[in-house]
C-alpha cells in the first residue's frame, strides 16, 4: 500500500504545505481488516482511495508576529510565524488533491494441466478468493490507475515463471479493471458528498433555530423582569393625588378629605 499510494505520488504533496520548509499537513491512512476471504490488497486499495477522496482537512491561517529586538531598533526585530487551525464547524474543510487513483488488481495463475495442445499453458483468474489463492501456482499483483498507467507489478511467491507476453496481457486487464473501479468510486464519492452537504445544511438550520429560540427566550425574560420591577415601583410609590391628600391632613388634622 505504501508503494501504491506514496511512491506513485497519488496525493499532491505541494498542496499540503503550510509554511515552506517548516510546517506541512501530515496525512495518514489507517486500514483495519475485519474479515479476509482473499484479494486483500485490492480491497484495501479501494478503501484507501475512497477515504482520501472523501477526506477534508481543516483550513488554516498563518499569523505573523513581529518581536522587537533587545536594543529597540527595527533592524534586529524578528518575525515569528504561527499557524492557527480553523475548526471544521466554523469553516468547511478542503479536499485533498489527487493526481490519479491507483488500484491493485490481483490475479491467481494456474498451470494448465490438460493434454490438449490448443489450450493455453496458463489460466489466470481475477479477483480470487482465499481458497483459490491457496491452490494457485502463482499470484500476480498489478498496480494501475484509471489513466492506463502501470505503477508496479509484483509476483509474490510461487515457483511458476510467467513469460513476458502473459505479464503484459495481465497488465492490460488490470488497466481496464482500474478504470471500472475508478468510475465506481467516483460515483459513490459524489453520492456521499451530496449526503454530507445535506447534513451540513440541516445542522446549520438547527443551529440557527436554536439561536433564534435562545434570543426570544432571553427577550421574554428581560421583558418580564422589567414589567415586574415597574409594577413593584408602582406599589411602593402611591399616585400623586394621595400624596396631596396626605399633606392636607398633616397641615389641618381636622380637615375632611374626600
C-alpha positions as MATLAB code, in Angstrom:
seq = 'XXXXXXXXXXXXXXXXXXXXXXXXXXXXXXXXXXXXXXXXXXXXXXXXXXXXXXXXXXXXXXXXXXXXXXXXXXXXXXXXXXXXXXXXXXXXXXXXXXXXXXXXXXXXXXXXXXXXXXXXXXXXXXXXXXXXXXXXXXXXXXXXXXXXXXXXXXXXXXXXXXXXXXXXXXXXXXXXXXXXXXXXXXXXXXXXXXXXXXXXXXXXXXXXXXXXXXXXXXXXXXXXXXXXXXXXXXXXXXXXXXXXXXXXXXXXXXXXXX';
ca = [
       0.000    0.000    0.000;
       2.887    2.347    0.684;
       4.291    1.706   -2.779;
       0.870    2.168   -4.322;
      -0.010    5.466   -2.624;
       3.274    7.161   -1.712;
       5.675    6.058   -4.429;
       3.128    6.613   -7.166;
       2.634   10.190   -5.861;
      -1.124    9.942   -5.938;
      -1.547   12.773   -3.406;
      -0.345   16.266   -4.314;
       2.273   16.955   -1.631;
       2.620   20.646   -2.522;
      -0.998   21.273   -1.527;
      -0.171   20.029    2.000;
       2.472   22.719    2.556;
       1.632   25.379    5.167;
       4.937   27.211    5.631;
       7.673   26.214    3.151;
      10.442   24.133    4.720;
       8.835   24.455    8.168;
       5.269   23.184    8.506;
       3.049   20.887    6.467;
      -0.007   18.712    6.920;
       0.619   15.023    7.686;
      -1.940   12.652    6.162;
      -2.185    9.096    7.471;
      -4.444    6.293    6.263;
      -5.318    3.586    8.793;
      -6.702    0.309    7.420;
      -8.378   -2.233    9.661;
      -9.185   -5.671    8.219;
     -12.226   -7.259    9.855;
     -12.509  -10.330    7.630;
     -10.411  -11.671    4.770;
     -11.551  -14.139    2.137;
      -8.854  -13.389   -0.398;
      -7.930  -10.463   -2.621;
      -6.939   -8.354    0.388;
      -4.764   -5.730   -1.310;
      -7.433   -4.900   -3.883;
      -9.993   -4.207   -1.167;
      -7.551   -2.164    0.920;
      -6.629   -0.031   -2.089;
     -10.287    0.706   -2.837;
     -10.947    1.627    0.805;
      -7.868    3.886    0.958;
      -8.748    5.729   -2.265;
     -12.356    6.213   -1.136;
     -11.133    7.589    2.215;
      -8.735   10.023    0.532;
     -11.411   11.195   -1.892;
     -13.936   11.950    0.853;
     -11.482   13.352    3.421;
     -11.445   17.095    4.138;
      -8.649   18.709    6.083;
      -9.284   21.857    8.173;
      -8.374   25.270    6.850;
      -5.577   27.232    8.463;
      -4.354   30.788    8.940;
      -0.734   31.885    9.116;
      -0.297   34.646   11.703;
       2.883   36.726   11.697;
       4.078   38.342   14.932;
       6.979   40.791   15.000;
       9.055   40.839   18.160;
      11.295   43.875   18.727;
      14.979   43.492   19.410;
      16.594   43.968   22.797;
      18.052   47.311   21.764;
      14.705   48.526   20.481;
      15.830   49.210   16.883;
      13.839   47.865   13.941;
      16.821   46.203   12.277;
      17.123   43.494   14.896;
      13.382   42.723   15.005;
      12.369   39.145   14.214;
       9.141   37.816   12.688;
       7.588   34.652   14.082;
       5.015   32.756   12.030;
       2.389   30.702   13.822;
      -0.378   28.548   12.405;
      -3.993   28.691   13.571;
      -6.226   25.785   12.590;
      -9.821   26.709   11.786;
     -12.288   24.157   13.247;
     -14.483   22.286   10.794;
     -17.669   23.579   12.407;
     -16.640   27.154   11.593;
     -15.478   26.650    8.002;
     -15.845   23.811    5.562;
     -12.713   21.715    5.082;
     -10.525   21.490    1.997;
     -10.395   18.402   -0.184;
      -7.159   16.610   -0.899;
      -5.740   16.926   -4.401;
      -5.278   13.525   -6.029;
      -3.361   13.293   -9.291;
      -4.714    9.821  -10.023;
      -6.459    6.907   -8.350;
      -4.198    3.835   -8.207;
      -5.696    0.392   -7.587;
      -4.360   -3.101   -7.018;
      -5.570   -5.922   -9.248;
      -4.718   -9.466   -8.155;
      -4.533  -12.479  -10.472;
      -4.311  -16.133   -9.464;
      -2.374  -18.050  -12.136;
      -2.897  -21.783  -12.642;
      -0.880  -24.124  -14.784;
      -2.951  -25.777  -17.470;
      -2.527  -29.498  -16.948;
      -4.733  -30.603  -19.829;
      -3.092  -32.579  -22.647;
      -4.870  -30.575  -25.337;
      -2.257  -28.759  -27.381;
      -4.660  -25.964  -28.326;
      -5.245  -24.897  -24.708;
      -3.049  -22.124  -23.264;
      -0.250  -23.008  -20.899;
      -1.565  -20.763  -18.107;
      -5.020  -19.807  -16.851;
      -5.387  -16.526  -14.946;
      -8.234  -15.792  -12.554;
      -9.030  -12.229  -11.489;
     -10.357  -11.357   -8.008;
      -9.515  -14.740   -6.432;
     -10.830  -15.987   -3.118;
      -8.628  -17.247   -0.286;
      -9.088  -20.866   -1.380;
      -8.228  -20.018   -4.986;
      -5.109  -18.147   -3.858;
      -4.018  -21.163   -1.826;
      -4.483  -23.525   -4.796;
      -2.899  -21.222   -7.384;
       0.537  -21.943   -8.800;
       1.428  -18.228   -8.752;
      -0.051  -14.889   -7.852;
       0.473  -11.628   -9.733;
      -0.442   -8.194   -8.337;
      -0.580   -5.274  -10.758;
      -0.905   -1.671   -9.601;
      -2.537    0.582  -12.192;
      -4.635    3.736  -12.346;
      -7.651    4.935  -14.293;
      -5.441    6.596  -16.931;
      -3.966    3.272  -18.039;
      -0.543    3.635  -16.381;
       1.018    0.605  -14.707;
       2.537    1.613  -11.351;
       4.087   -1.691  -10.320;
       3.983   -5.439  -10.959;
       4.612   -7.925   -8.142;
       4.748  -11.722   -8.158;
       4.862  -12.786   -4.504;
       5.985  -16.401   -4.206;
       5.209  -19.281   -6.473;
       7.650  -21.460   -8.418;
       5.826  -20.838  -11.670;
       7.615  -18.476  -14.061;
       5.473  -16.460  -16.448;
       6.619  -15.247  -19.841;
       6.709  -11.561  -20.684;
       3.711  -11.791  -23.024;
       1.464  -13.109  -20.261;
       2.543  -10.363  -17.850;
       1.794   -7.706  -20.452;
      -1.651   -9.226  -21.011;
      -2.367   -9.204  -17.270;
      -1.252   -5.566  -17.060;
      -3.718   -4.619  -19.799;
      -6.544   -6.377  -17.979;
      -5.514   -4.568  -14.784;
      -5.757   -1.168  -16.514;
      -9.289   -1.944  -17.706;
     -10.244   -3.130  -14.234;
      -8.786    0.024  -12.626;
     -10.843    2.214  -14.961;
     -14.062    0.460  -13.901;
     -13.120    0.712  -10.219;
     -12.383    4.445  -10.562;
     -15.825    5.053  -12.069;
     -17.496    3.136   -9.236;
     -15.502    5.000   -6.564;
     -16.269    8.379   -8.160;
     -19.981    7.576   -8.257;
     -20.016    6.585   -4.584;
     -17.961    9.633   -3.592;
     -20.353   12.006   -5.363;
     -23.341   10.419   -3.628;
     -21.547   10.697   -0.279;
     -20.763   14.369   -0.915;
     -24.433   15.084   -1.588;
     -25.447   13.405    1.685;
     -22.785   15.249    3.646;
     -23.851   18.562    2.124;
     -27.479   17.944    3.075;
     -26.478   17.016    6.629;
     -24.373   20.194    6.923;
     -27.320   22.300    5.737;
     -29.610   20.646    8.295;
     -27.036   21.181   11.020;
     -26.720   24.879   10.165;
     -30.507   25.291   10.131;
     -30.736   23.607   13.518;
     -28.077   25.889   14.965;
     -29.860   28.958   13.561;
     -33.202   27.865   15.036;
     -31.588   27.235   18.423;
     -30.043   30.694   18.362;
     -33.397   32.280   17.496;
     -35.138   30.381   20.285;
     -32.472   31.371   22.763;
     -32.730   35.033   21.748;
     -36.550   35.047   22.033;
     -36.411   33.446   25.463;
     -33.899   35.993   26.703;
     -36.053   38.826   25.393;
     -39.122   37.427   27.133;
     -37.247   37.098   30.406;
     -35.956   40.642   30.107;
     -39.441   41.995   29.363;
     -40.979   40.079   32.267;
     -38.354   41.282   34.692;
     -38.752   44.878   33.548;
     -42.515   44.684   33.964;
     -42.179   43.209   37.440;
     -39.812   45.987   38.514;
     -42.177   48.634   37.164;
     -45.133   47.141   38.986;
     -43.116   46.956   42.166;
     -42.127   50.568   41.868;
     -45.814   51.494   41.370;
     -46.754   49.592   44.510;
     -44.068   51.272   46.556;
     -44.784   54.828   45.378;
     -48.530   55.783   45.517;
     -50.068   58.149   42.951;
     -49.613   61.919   43.317;
     -53.277   62.650   44.403;
     -52.850   60.548   47.525;
     -49.689   62.455   48.332;
     -51.602   65.769   48.178;
     -54.337   64.440   50.483;
     -51.790   63.223   52.992;
     -50.134   66.646   53.033;
     -53.521   68.305   53.648;
     -54.158   66.023   56.617;
     -50.769   66.850   58.061;
     -51.419   70.621   57.832;
     -55.065   70.512   59.045;
     -55.653   67.363   61.100;
     -59.352   68.159   61.491;
     -59.974   68.707   57.773;
     -62.210   66.301   55.874;
     -60.680   64.905   52.727;
     -62.896   63.301   50.095;
];
